[in-house]
Amino acid sequence: MTTLRRLRLLLAAGAMALTAMGTASAQTRTAPPAVMESFNVGERAYVRSLAVDQGRNSLWVGTSVGVLEVDLKGNVPRNTFTREHGLANEYVFAIGVAPDSKVWFGTNAGGASTYDKAGAWKVYFPMHGLADYWVYAFAFDRKGGAWIGTWDGANYVDPQTGAFTTYRNELINIWVYGIDIDAQGRVWFGTEGGVTMHDGQSWTSWTHKDGLGAENAGNLPRSANTGLGTRSRHDLALEAAGQETYNPNYVFSVKVDNTGRGVWFGTWGGGVSLYDGKSWTSFSTADGLAGNVVYAIAQDKDGGLWFGTNHGVSHWDGKRFVNYGKADGLLNDNVYAIALTPDGSAWFGVQGGVSHLLHRKQ
């Protein structure tokens, strides 16, 4: 394979370099031919969130030291934003592109920010109605209303009035990491203590006792990070000590299946679970999943699912898993975020940068 082009971007407030390094798997695969290229954002920086903005034809990259906007036409940087530009905090955990073209950024201990198409920034703190300074998820309903997941419940922002409504007691746990909305308008929340669904009137919750998360086949120690613990523990280095743990009620990611199969939930140690409205089906490493900690889920236009795990990324076509790891060009095996672009390629956020998989069908 020829070496891919090199790209360097210096971030204004950290001299953070985005470098493209050409790599490709030398392994024989049954997957379609693919090339992986990686873009560095700094060895100690995390990429925790990615979002495709079709209106701007760009990819938003949320890192622990700021936000990048990448022009998808040539995969070249368009903008760089830090606190100096209007971002609430440089550590960006969530990005959501709203129907009105505003881009929402959820930060670690800094509240939320919006960036509109005119280039104006607005910051939201608890004093404005935001449930908490730690913001981890966004979803938008058909009316343009925003659902926001925080470490102290969930907000709904009315699209007409801009008023914030906060929900805490309705949720099975107030630490909300993932939100998605299905075709019926039901809102699904992934929390540190299980799953909650709101149908517009009532609230229903599920835990491992109901079928969420695979069984602990490896007899791993249960995670000590349950309930309301210290906020400082969430530094993303969840497996830094080398000891994997198990907590199937801890839900990192939520994705409504666009083929009608149900709703997917990525757990801590329990793999990924699918709820079809009646029963639960879970997939773990025993079934071919790359890792049992599932940070991110995305679905492609063909209905295939992508899972970002603690041991690489998996693609599931409904029958089998194909996995990609460091040997295939990933900068790091902990994959925290996934974005799928209209050209059919996939972007993965990891510690150190972003890896781009060019998927080519035979």
C-alpha positions as CSV (number, residue, x, y, z in Angstrom):
1,M,0.0,0.0,0.0
2,T,1.2,3.5,-0.7
3,T,1.5,5.9,2.1
4,L,-1.6,8.1,2.4
5,R,-1.3,11.9,2.3
6,R,-0.2,13.8,5.4
7,L,-2.3,16.5,6.8
8,R,-1.3,18.8,9.7
9,L,-3.6,21.1,11.6
10,L,-2.5,23.3,14.5
11,L,-5.2,24.0,17.1
12,A,-5.1,27.6,18.2
13,A,-5.1,26.8,22.0
14,G,-2.9,23.7,22.2
15,A,-0.8,23.4,19.2
16,M,-2.6,20.1,18.6
17,A,-1.6,18.4,15.4
18,L,-3.9,16.5,13.1
19,T,-1.7,14.2,11.0
20,A,-2.8,11.7,8.5
21,M,-0.8,8.5,8.6
22,G,-1.3,5.9,5.9
23,T,-1.9,2.4,7.2
24,A,-3.7,-0.6,5.9
25,S,-4.4,-4.1,7.1
26,A,-2.0,-6.8,5.9
27,Q,-4.4,-9.5,7.1
28,T,-6.5,-11.5,4.8
29,R,-10.1,-10.6,5.5
30,T,-13.5,-11.8,4.4
31,A,-14.7,-8.2,4.7
32,P,-14.8,-5.9,1.6
33,P,-11.5,-4.4,0.9
34,A,-10.8,-1.4,3.1
35,V,-8.2,1.2,3.8
36,M,-7.7,2.8,7.2
37,E,-6.1,6.2,7.6
38,S,-5.6,8.0,10.9
39,F,-5.5,11.6,11.9
40,N,-3.6,12.5,15.1
41,V,-4.9,15.2,17.4
42,G,-2.3,14.7,20.1
43,E,-1.2,11.6,22.0
44,R,-3.0,12.7,25.2
45,A,-6.1,14.0,23.6
46,Y,-9.3,12.1,23.4
47,V,-11.9,12.2,20.6
48,R,-15.1,11.4,22.4
49,S,-17.7,12.7,19.9
50,L,-18.2,12.8,16.2
51,A,-21.1,14.1,14.1
52,V,-21.8,14.5,10.4
53,D,-23.3,17.9,9.4
54,Q,-24.9,17.3,6.0
55,G,-25.9,20.9,5.7
56,R,-22.3,22.1,5.9
57,N,-20.9,18.9,4.3
58,S,-18.6,18.6,7.3
59,L,-17.6,16.3,10.1
60,W,-17.5,17.7,13.7
61,V,-14.8,16.3,15.9
62,G,-15.2,16.8,19.6
63,T,-11.9,16.3,21.5
64,S,-10.7,16.9,25.1
65,V,-8.9,20.0,23.9
66,G,-11.4,21.6,21.5
67,V,-13.6,21.1,18.4
68,L,-12.5,20.6,14.8
69,E,-14.7,21.0,11.8
70,V,-13.5,18.9,8.9
71,D,-14.6,19.6,5.3
72,L,-15.8,16.3,3.9
73,K,-15.2,17.3,0.3
74,G,-11.4,16.9,0.8
75,N,-11.2,15.8,4.4
76,V,-9.4,19.0,5.2
77,P,-9.9,21.1,8.3
78,R,-12.3,24.1,8.0
79,N,-12.5,25.5,11.6
80,T,-11.1,25.1,15.0
81,F,-12.9,26.2,18.1
82,T,-11.9,26.5,21.8
83,R,-13.2,28.4,24.8
84,E,-11.7,31.6,23.3
85,H,-14.2,31.3,20.4
86,G,-17.3,30.7,22.5
87,L,-17.2,27.0,23.3
88,A,-18.3,26.4,26.9
89,N,-15.4,24.1,27.7
90,E,-12.7,22.4,25.5
91,Y,-13.6,18.9,26.7
92,V,-16.4,18.0,24.4
93,F,-18.3,14.8,25.1
94,A,-21.3,15.1,22.8
95,I,-22.2,16.8,19.5
96,G,-25.7,17.1,18.0
97,V,-26.7,18.7,14.8
98,A,-30.3,20.1,15.2
99,P,-32.9,20.4,12.5
100,D,-32.5,24.2,12.5
101,S,-28.8,23.7,11.6
102,K,-27.6,24.7,15.1
103,V,-24.8,22.5,16.4
104,W,-25.0,21.6,20.1
105,F,-21.8,20.8,22.0
106,G,-22.0,19.0,25.4
107,T,-18.9,19.4,27.6
108,N,-17.3,17.9,30.6
109,A,-18.0,20.2,33.5
110,G,-18.6,23.2,31.2
111,G,-22.2,23.1,30.3
112,A,-23.5,23.2,26.7
113,S,-22.9,25.5,23.7
114,T,-24.7,26.1,20.4
115,Y,-23.2,27.3,17.2
116,D,-25.5,28.6,14.5
117,K,-25.2,28.9,10.7
118,A,-24.4,32.6,11.2
119,G,-21.4,31.7,13.3
120,A,-22.9,32.9,16.6
121,W,-22.2,31.1,19.9
122,K,-24.5,30.7,22.9
123,V,-23.6,29.0,26.2
124,Y,-26.0,27.2,28.6
125,F,-25.4,26.6,32.3
126,P,-27.7,25.3,35.1
127,M,-28.6,29.0,35.7
128,H,-30.2,28.9,32.3
129,G,-32.1,25.7,33.0
130,L,-29.6,23.1,32.0
131,A,-29.8,20.1,34.4
132,D,-26.0,19.9,35.0
133,Y,-22.6,21.1,33.8
134,W,-21.7,17.6,32.6
135,V,-23.5,17.0,29.3
136,Y,-23.2,13.6,27.4
137,A,-26.0,13.2,24.8
138,F,-28.3,15.0,22.4
139,A,-31.4,13.9,20.4
140,F,-33.9,16.0,18.4
141,D,-37.6,15.3,17.9
142,R,-39.7,16.0,14.9
143,K,-40.7,19.4,16.3
144,G,-37.1,20.4,16.6
145,G,-37.1,20.1,20.3
146,A,-33.8,19.0,21.9
147,W,-33.3,16.3,24.5
148,I,-30.1,16.6,26.5
149,G,-28.6,13.9,28.7
150,T,-26.6,15.1,31.7
151,W,-25.1,13.7,34.9
152,D,-28.1,15.1,36.8
153,G,-31.1,14.0,34.7
154,A,-32.4,14.9,31.2
155,N,-33.6,18.2,29.8
156,Y,-36.1,18.9,27.1
157,V,-35.7,22.2,25.3
158,D,-39.0,23.5,23.8
159,P,-38.3,24.6,20.2
160,Q,-40.8,27.5,20.3
161,T,-40.0,29.0,23.7
162,G,-36.5,27.8,24.4
163,A,-37.6,26.8,27.9
164,F,-35.8,23.9,29.6
165,T,-37.8,21.1,31.4
166,T,-35.8,18.8,33.6
167,Y,-36.6,15.1,34.3
168,R,-34.9,13.3,37.1
169,N,-37.2,11.1,39.2
170,E,-38.8,9.7,36.0
171,L,-35.5,8.1,35.0
172,I,-34.1,4.8,36.4
173,N,-30.8,6.7,37.0
174,I,-29.9,10.4,36.6
175,W,-26.6,9.8,34.9
176,V,-27.6,9.9,31.3
177,Y,-25.1,8.9,28.6
178,G,-27.2,8.1,25.5
179,I,-30.5,9.2,24.0
180,D,-32.4,8.3,20.8
181,I,-35.9,8.7,19.5
182,D,-37.8,6.1,17.5
183,A,-40.3,6.4,14.7
184,Q,-43.2,6.5,17.2
185,G,-41.7,9.5,19.0
186,R,-40.7,7.5,22.0
187,V,-37.5,8.7,23.7
188,W,-35.0,6.1,24.9
189,F,-32.4,6.9,27.6
190,G,-29.3,5.0,28.4
191,T,-28.2,5.6,32.0
192,E,-25.7,4.4,34.5
193,G,-28.4,2.2,36.1
194,G,-30.4,0.9,33.1
195,V,-32.7,2.0,30.3
196,T,-35.7,4.3,30.5
197,M,-38.3,5.0,27.8
198,H,-40.7,7.9,27.6
199,D,-43.7,7.6,25.3
200,G,-44.9,11.1,25.8
201,Q,-47.0,10.3,28.8
202,S,-45.6,7.4,30.8
203,W,-42.1,6.2,31.7
204,T,-40.9,2.6,31.6
205,S,-37.5,1.2,32.7
206,W,-35.5,-2.0,32.2
207,T,-32.3,-3.4,33.8
208,H,-30.2,-6.5,33.6
209,K,-32.9,-8.4,35.4
210,D,-35.2,-7.8,32.5
211,G,-32.6,-8.9,29.9
212,L,-30.3,-5.9,29.4
213,G,-26.7,-6.9,28.9
214,A,-25.1,-10.3,28.3
215,E,-24.3,-12.7,31.2
216,N,-20.9,-12.5,32.8
217,A,-19.4,-15.5,31.0
218,G,-15.9,-14.5,31.8
219,N,-16.6,-14.1,35.5
220,L,-15.3,-10.6,35.5
221,P,-15.4,-8.6,38.8
222,R,-18.3,-6.3,38.9
223,S,-17.5,-2.6,38.3
224,A,-17.2,-0.5,41.4
225,N,-18.5,2.4,39.3
226,T,-22.2,2.0,40.0
227,G,-24.7,4.5,41.4
228,L,-23.6,8.0,42.2
229,G,-19.9,8.0,42.6
230,T,-17.2,10.6,42.2
231,R,-17.3,12.5,39.0
232,S,-13.5,12.5,38.6
233,R,-13.5,8.8,37.9
234,H,-14.8,9.3,34.4
235,D,-11.5,10.2,32.7
236,L,-12.2,7.8,29.8
237,A,-9.3,5.6,30.7
238,L,-11.8,3.0,31.8
239,E,-9.6,0.0,31.2
240,A,-6.3,1.7,32.0
241,A,-5.5,-0.7,34.8
242,G,-5.8,-3.6,32.5
243,Q,-8.6,-5.2,34.5
244,E,-11.9,-5.4,32.7
245,T,-15.0,-5.2,34.8
246,Y,-18.7,-6.0,34.4
247,N,-21.8,-3.8,34.9
248,P,-24.5,-4.6,32.4
249,N,-26.8,-1.9,33.7
250,Y,-24.3,0.8,32.8
251,V,-25.4,2.0,29.3
252,F,-23.0,4.1,27.3
253,S,-24.8,4.3,23.9
254,V,-28.3,4.1,22.5
255,K,-29.3,3.6,18.8
256,V,-32.8,3.1,17.3
257,D,-32.5,0.5,14.5
258,N,-33.7,2.1,11.2
259,T,-34.8,-1.3,9.9
260,G,-37.3,-1.8,12.6
261,R,-35.5,-4.4,14.6
262,G,-35.8,-2.4,17.8
263,V,-33.4,-0.3,19.9
264,W,-29.7,-1.1,20.6
265,F,-27.9,-0.4,23.9
266,G,-24.1,-0.6,24.4
267,T,-23.2,-1.6,28.0
268,W,-20.2,-1.7,30.2
269,G,-19.0,-5.4,30.1
270,G,-22.3,-6.8,28.9
271,G,-21.8,-6.2,25.2
272,V,-24.6,-4.8,23.2
273,S,-28.3,-5.6,23.6
274,L,-31.3,-5.3,21.3
275,Y,-34.8,-4.7,22.6
276,D,-37.5,-5.5,20.0
277,G,-40.4,-4.2,22.2
278,K,-41.0,-7.6,23.8
279,S,-37.7,-9.4,24.4
280,W,-34.0,-8.8,24.7
281,T,-31.1,-10.3,22.6
282,S,-27.5,-9.6,23.6
283,F,-24.3,-10.0,21.7
284,S,-20.8,-10.3,23.4
285,T,-17.3,-11.4,22.4
286,A,-18.6,-14.9,22.6
287,D,-20.7,-14.0,19.5
288,G,-17.9,-12.3,17.7
289,L,-18.2,-8.7,19.1
290,A,-14.8,-7.1,19.4
291,G,-15.2,-6.1,23.0
292,N,-17.8,-6.2,25.7
293,V,-17.6,-2.5,26.7
294,V,-19.6,-0.7,23.9
295,Y,-19.1,3.0,23.9
296,A,-20.7,3.9,20.6
297,I,-23.3,2.6,18.0
298,A,-24.0,3.8,14.5
299,Q,-26.1,2.3,11.6
300,D,-25.2,2.6,7.9
301,K,-27.6,3.0,5.0
302,D,-27.7,-0.7,4.4
303,G,-28.9,-1.4,7.9
304,G,-25.5,-2.7,9.1
305,L,-24.5,-1.8,12.7
306,W,-21.2,-0.4,13.8
307,F,-20.1,-0.9,17.4
308,G,-17.2,1.0,19.0
309,T,-15.8,-1.1,21.8
310,N,-12.8,-1.3,24.2
311,H,-11.1,-3.8,21.8
312,G,-11.7,-2.2,18.5
313,V,-14.7,-1.6,16.2
314,S,-17.2,-4.2,15.0
315,H,-19.4,-4.2,11.9
316,W,-22.5,-6.5,12.0
317,D,-24.4,-7.1,8.8
318,G,-27.2,-9.0,10.6
319,K,-25.4,-12.3,10.4
320,R,-21.8,-12.0,11.4
321,F,-19.2,-9.6,12.9
322,V,-16.2,-8.2,11.1
323,N,-13.7,-6.5,13.5
324,Y,-11.1,-3.9,13.1
325,G,-8.3,-3.0,15.5
326,K,-4.9,-1.5,15.8
327,A,-3.5,-4.0,13.4
328,D,-5.9,-2.6,10.8
329,G,-4.9,1.0,11.4
330,L,-6.9,2.2,14.4
331,L,-4.9,4.5,16.5
332,N,-6.3,3.0,19.7
333,D,-8.5,0.0,20.4
334,N,-10.9,2.0,22.7
335,V,-13.4,3.4,20.2
336,Y,-15.5,6.2,21.8
337,A,-17.4,7.6,18.9
338,I,-18.5,6.7,15.3
339,A,-19.7,8.8,12.4
340,L,-20.8,7.5,9.0
341,T,-20.6,9.8,6.0
342,P,-22.7,9.8,2.9
343,D,-19.9,8.3,0.8
344,G,-20.2,5.1,2.8
345,S,-17.0,5.5,4.9
346,A,-16.8,5.4,8.7
347,W,-14.9,7.6,11.2
348,F,-13.9,6.4,14.6
349,G,-12.9,8.6,17.6
350,V,-10.2,7.2,19.8
351,Q,-7.5,8.4,22.2
352,G,-5.0,10.3,20.1
353,G,-7.2,11.1,17.1
354,V,-9.6,9.9,14.5
355,S,-9.4,6.8,12.2
356,H,-11.1,6.8,8.9
357,L,-12.2,3.5,7.3
358,L,-12.8,3.6,3.5
359,H,-15.2,0.7,3.0
360,R,-15.4,-0.5,-0.6
361,K,-17.9,-3.1,-1.7
362,Q,-16.8,-5.7,-4.2
